[in-house]
Every structure is written in C-alpha cells, then in structure tokens.
Amino acid sequence: MTKPTFIEKALAWSVHIFTASGLLTGFMAILAINEGDWRSTMFWLLAALIIDGIDGTFARMFRVKEVLPYIDGKTIDYVIDFATYAIIPAYFFYEAGLVTPEWRLPLTFLILMVSALYYGKEGMVSADNYFVGFPVLWNMVVFYLVFVLSCSPLMNGILVVFFAILHFVPIKFAYPSQASRLKGVTIAASLVFLIALPLMVYYYPERPMWLKIVMILNLCYFGGIATWDTFIHKEG
C-alpha cells in the first residue's frame, strides 16, 4: 500500500476532529442545562446527534482507518456517545424536574448505571445491524418527556424505568442508516424526525398538536418495526 499523502492525512485528521467536536456540543448542552435553558440544551444535543450520524460517512469517504491506523475513531465515538447519550441527558433529566424530588436522584442513577452496563454487553449490535435491546438514547427519552408528552411526574418515572428495563430485553431496534429491511422507509422516518425535532424545540413551551402527532407517529413506527423484527419476521 502506498504511503498516505499529507492531504490524505489532513483529511483523515479532520474527520477525527469533527467526531471529537461532538464533545464540545455536549459541553455546551451542560452550560445550557445550568442556565435552565431547555431549548438550547436540546439544540446542542441535536447537533451532537447529527455529528454522530454523519461522521462515519466522512470516515469511509477519506479512508480514515487506512490513513491513520494508529487512531481508533470508534473509541473516540464511544466516549462521546456515552457523554451525549447518557451522562448529559441524565443531568438534563435531573435538572428538568420531571419527577418528584425524592425520585430525581435514584432515577438519574438508574439511567447512568443501565447505560454503563449496556455498553459493556457483548452483542450490543447484532450481525444483521440491529441494536439488541433499547440502545442508549436517553437524549431522545428526555426530549419526549420534556418537549412532547407533558406527562405527570409518576408517568415520567414509570417511562424511565420502562426504557431502563428495555436495555436488557432482546428486542431488535433498527439502526436507521443500516436497516436491513424497509431501509428506505426507516431513513425517511428518521429524516422526518430530524426535521420535526428542532421545530418542536423551537415552539417550546408550546406543543403544536400537528408536531406532537408527527413525533408520536414516528415513535410508534420505530416501536412497531422493532416488535415486527423481533417477534414476527425474525430475520437472521
């Protein structure tokens, strides 16, 4: 194999720097949480989500593994994902006052503990590119609790426990960009979600009914496809 050129190395490094910038958006989310600015918090977490969603494309495009074999982008990604999908959303949950005071800390600890255990579980992603068990997406759970559902404190607590348990239930959740079935529909649903989410955050504290319907239908789609793939279709 020919030695990578300076330009190839620079491009590969730029991908790693782009990936690492997700940690900066996560830190900005922390500052927003400290200010009680839930809208800015969610916009920063959305930025982290977008970075995580597209950095792999750039990594493949610029052959990062070949050009910089001594830098493990996947490890960088795991560190940032755990911060932006678990630690920061747990802090967001704690500060947002979604449950009664006596349950804030125990449920925050539950989010953190199950997330850590899930990351240590073998077979977190199946051979056919599904997450096995509910993936660590507490940013999305807290988004729905704060911006979409407006449930009672009791129901918020029940939902947190429900999703914590789902981490360890062998249900196959679709990875949008690598779904093996209905990939086009799944990607379309993901794009609709990524358009509707910032609109939902923008209108907060109002919750336009049409946006709530879009977000709930999107949730039902991913829940439905997980149920189908796990219990009915049983692909692979």
Secondary structure, 3 states (H helix, E strand, C coil): CCCCCHHHHHHHHHHHHHHHHHHHHHHHHHHHHHCCCHHHHHHHHHHHHHHHHHHHHHHHHCCHHHHCCCCCHHHHHHHHHHHHHHHHHHHHHHHHCCCCHHHHHHHHHHHHHHHHHHHCCCCCECCCCEEECCCCCHHHHHHHHHHHHCCCHHHHHHHHHHHHHHCCCCCEEECHHHCCCCHHHHHHHHHHHHHHHHHHHHHCCCCCHHHHHHHHHHHHHHHHHHHHHHHHHCCC
